[in-house]
């Protein structure tokens, strides 16, 4: 893959501005920045909890996560797509969006 330097990045930025306009390009840049920040935060959180891997947060194969309640009795679902989410899972395995922390009632 070729290395991207400053001139190449400037050309890409000009093309994005021409295609989307300055308002939409700013929104895209802000969304990209928030996504990178959330990704870094999630990786730091995972590093803080040694011994727990991504695979251990997923339910066993064949288990229906839609109907399975979490250990504290609260069923967790993705806010975006409605898919069931395993307890301790930070991102939806269906749509990839961040999942809100489980709340007890």
Secondary structure, DSSP 8 states (H G I E B T S, - for coil): -----HHHHHHHHHHHHHHHHHHHHHHHHHHHHHHHHHHHHHHHHHHHSTT--HHHHS--TT--TTT---TTS---B-TTT--B--TT--B-TTT--B-------
